[in-house]
Amino acid sequence: MARLIAEHIKSHNIEYETVYRSSPLFQKLCAILLFGVFASTPAGACEDGHWIDAVLANGQILKLEDGSLWKVDPVDTVTSSLWLPISDVIICDGKIINVDDSETVQVRRIR
């Protein structure tokens, strides 16, 4: 599916970067499709509709809008420390996917 989208963009001489940056819906679609390629769990195990409320302890902890707290794997804190509050995220099988940045970090729920 992701390849079909890329081919469609190329065949219509559309600059991918322009489409990606100008369309939040396209960003979300790409993140979901890219994650689907690498995910090992069924789609039903993923939760969307979340966003970051706060990035705490230099990216070691993510607090979501529902009050849940997630401990980020130490390898991924460089990535999560740069995430912004209000970024849309998807929670899936021990990972949080930042839809706005198309980045993924390993996490463990702590509350």
C-alpha positions as CSV (number, residue, x, y, z in Angstrom):
1,M,0.0,0.0,0.0
2,A,2.8,2.4,0.9
3,R,4.5,1.6,-2.4
4,L,1.3,2.4,-4.3
5,I,1.0,5.8,-2.6
6,A,4.6,6.6,-3.4
7,E,4.2,5.5,-7.1
8,H,1.0,7.6,-7.4
9,I,2.9,10.6,-6.1
10,K,5.8,10.1,-8.5
11,S,3.5,9.4,-11.5
12,H,1.8,12.7,-11.0
13,N,5.0,14.7,-10.5
14,I,4.0,15.6,-7.0
15,E,6.9,16.5,-4.6
16,Y,6.6,14.0,-1.8
17,E,8.0,16.5,0.8
18,T,5.4,19.1,-0.2
19,V,2.5,16.7,0.2
20,Y,3.9,15.2,3.4
21,R,4.5,18.5,5.1
22,S,1.3,20.2,4.0
23,S,-1.1,17.4,5.0
24,P,-1.5,16.2,8.6
25,L,-3.9,13.5,7.3
26,F,-1.2,12.3,4.9
27,Q,1.3,12.2,7.7
28,K,-1.0,10.1,9.9
29,L,-1.7,7.8,7.0
30,C,2.0,7.3,6.2
31,A,2.8,6.6,9.9
32,I,0.0,4.0,10.2
33,L,1.1,2.4,6.9
34,L,4.7,2.4,7.8
35,F,4.0,1.0,11.2
36,G,1.8,-1.7,9.7
37,V,4.7,-2.9,7.6
38,F,6.8,-3.5,10.7
39,A,4.2,-4.4,13.3
40,S,4.0,-7.9,14.6
41,T,0.6,-7.4,16.3
42,P,-2.9,-7.2,14.8
43,A,-4.3,-3.7,14.2
44,G,-6.8,-4.3,17.0
45,A,-4.0,-4.1,19.5
46,C,-3.2,-0.5,18.6
47,E,-4.8,2.6,20.2
48,D,-5.0,5.8,18.3
49,G,-6.6,9.1,19.3
50,H,-4.0,9.9,21.9
51,W,-1.6,12.9,22.2
52,I,1.3,13.9,24.3
53,D,0.4,16.0,27.3
54,A,4.0,16.3,28.6
55,V,7.5,15.1,28.0
56,L,9.2,14.5,31.4
57,A,12.7,13.8,32.7
58,N,14.4,14.7,29.4
59,G,12.3,12.2,27.4
60,Q,12.4,9.3,29.9
61,I,8.7,9.6,30.7
62,L,5.8,10.5,28.4
63,K,2.5,11.6,29.9
64,L,-0.5,11.3,27.6
65,E,-3.8,13.2,27.6
66,D,-5.5,10.4,29.5
67,G,-3.1,10.7,32.4
68,S,-1.2,7.5,31.5
69,L,2.6,7.5,32.1
70,W,5.0,5.6,29.9
71,K,8.7,4.9,30.6
72,V,10.7,5.2,27.4
73,D,13.5,2.7,26.7
74,P,16.9,4.4,27.4
75,V,18.0,3.9,23.8
76,D,15.0,6.0,22.6
77,T,15.1,8.9,25.0
78,V,17.1,11.0,22.6
79,T,14.2,10.7,20.2
80,S,11.4,11.2,22.7
81,S,13.1,14.2,24.4
82,L,12.6,16.2,21.2
83,W,8.8,15.4,21.0
84,L,6.4,18.2,21.6
85,P,3.2,18.2,23.7
86,I,0.1,17.9,21.6
87,S,1.8,15.6,19.1
88,D,-0.6,12.9,18.0
89,V,0.5,9.4,19.0
90,I,-0.5,5.7,18.5
91,I,0.1,3.2,21.2
92,C,0.9,-0.3,19.9
93,D,2.5,-3.4,21.4
94,G,5.1,-1.7,23.7
95,K,5.7,1.2,21.3
96,I,4.5,4.8,21.0
97,I,4.4,6.1,17.5
98,N,4.6,9.9,17.1
99,V,2.4,10.4,14.1
100,D,3.4,14.0,13.7
101,D,7.1,13.1,13.5
102,S,6.8,9.6,12.1
103,E,9.1,8.3,14.9
104,T,8.7,5.3,17.2
105,V,10.0,4.6,20.7
106,Q,9.8,1.5,22.9
107,V,7.8,2.1,26.0
108,R,6.5,0.4,29.2
109,R,3.4,1.7,30.9
110,I,4.0,2.7,34.5
111,R,0.6,4.3,35.3
